């Protein structure tokens, strides 16, 4: 199973050209499941819906409950922001978690759960977008604790381990990432471990998803860092859900346009009964709201 997570930078920059570049990257990679953060919707259009229709996938999305600060940055009061999941397999359940934040930092960040009816096993799949305030590690710790509880509440009923993706806005050695994983410190949920899939990668592989080589990042004068993640629970029977490989994608220009200010992360997970991406065939039409 090929899993991809990507922060697609809402409606910032040359967004119309960027969305074409995003589609080009996804078409080339042919992921089975796509997690997206900073998805835009407005004027009867939705980026997730458009991508799903172009790729022949099902989709579901969750808009922010408090998009006002996003709209102020863009100067457009009509555009929504949220998270989305695209899937080649049916999406049979979904739920949304509002991530906790004090009023000063609350810009409507959330987590989205989608249960995927993959061949052989249902997959509990999650994507989240944590606060980006640099000094707000304590807030992100509260958010990952809530996210870990959300995972625990929805991970059951299948032997496939939970897959948790997203833009955590935190470096790999930060308190919030260690807390969420639960194997370098006490876990947020007792007994629940979620492995950083990048631990399976070659140590020399480029890993920064917020990369100063990207001109959109260079313009912020901030250092390169890995802040986007795929976490997977310990493998199920026979290695079900084992991370076979992981790498960056979307980390260069497409026809002269960088698709986003973030690079995507792509992981290959072991799935019983499939031989590779798209083995089950494409499924059109949307899965839910």
Helices and strands as residue ranges (DSSP letters): E 2-7, H 15-29, E 33-42, E 45-46, H 47-55, E 58-63, H 68-74, E 80-87, E 91-98, G 103-105, E 110-117, E 122-129, H 137-154, E 163-167, H 175-181, E 194-196, G 197-200, H 215-218, E 228-233, G 237-239, E 243-249, E 253-254, E 257-258, E 264-269
